[in-house]
Amino acid sequence: MRLHGWDYSSPGCYFVTICVKNKECFLADVVNGKVVPNEFGKIVESRWEWLRNQYRYLELDAFVVMPNHVHGLVKIIPNSVVTGRDLSLQTIVEKIKSLSDIIGAFKTTSSKDIHLAGFLNFYWQRSFYEKIIRFEQEANAVCQYIRNNSLNWEQDEENPGKIIL
């Protein structure tokens, strides 16, 4: 569910959680209490990085692959390109996709790559969770939460994918 009236292609910072369908643990293993991305989790990590190259107006901050979900901090930054050789410079403003379109591209490309790797029964859960981050202090707390999330897997195991801030 999105905030009514909010333009999700406008500059902003978003905490995103994307879950595997039925919250099945397909992306990482827990080894000695530590979450370790498996082959499919590594595909997900590479697709997340792909977003950075695909959309120049994105800044990606903290990101973690968990056994059945991922967390990431996404910033949409306005971007313009200046072209020309003299004072008649032209500014070209790149069309910015919405957060839903960006996450849709991530889910589509990562699913495709996971299927190509041989895991045909992998699916993301419909939609995703997002929280608009309005203050730098809040962004710092979210980054800390994301970076420490794998340390808390044992506590989250009864309710995989739950979000506590």
Summary of the structure (lengths in Angstrom):
residues: 165
radius of gyration: 17.4
end to end distance: 18.4
largest distance: 62.9
contacts: 442
relative contact order: 0.24
helix: 35%
strand: 28%
